[in-house]
Every structure is written in structure tokens, then in C-alpha cells.
């Protein structure tokens, strides 16, 4: 295997990793939101805590989305940087 082939394979593996983490994070986020919605839905039916639980859910959902967006964003930056570094170490001939 030549250095070019090895570099392309490594870049392909990194692209696959990036796609997998992105898709996995989206799935985990969706699942997390669906599970968390169940108790919040029940709490919204209890007049004494309905308003507070709505505010808490809003904060919860924002944090959850933010964390998963950060995971996906940092993964994209790291993977893109790795692909560029590999390309710089093995310029086309």
C-alpha cells in the first residue's frame, strides 16, 4: 500500500467517524429528549408545579441541545483538522 492510499484510507476512516458521531449524537439527543419529556408532561398536569416544571424543562432542553451541538461541532472541527493535517503531510504528487 502506498502512502497516498494509506492517507486516503485514513481520511476516509476519519470522515466515517465524523458521520457516525454526528448521527449517534442526534439519535441519543432525540432519545434523551423523548425520555425527559415523559415526567415533564406529567408535571405539567399538576397545577402547583406546572409553571415551574415548564421553566425547568425549557432549561433542560436547552442544555441538552447545546451539549449535543457542542459534541457534533467539536467532532467536526477535530475530524476536519485531522483530514487537513494528513493532506498536508502527504501532498498530491
Secondary structure, DSSP 8 states (H G I E B T S, - for coil): --HHHHHHHHHHHHHHHHHHHHHHHHHHHHHHHHHHHHHHHHHTTSTTTHHHHHHHHHHHHHHHHHHHHHHHHHHHHHHHHHHHHHHHHT---
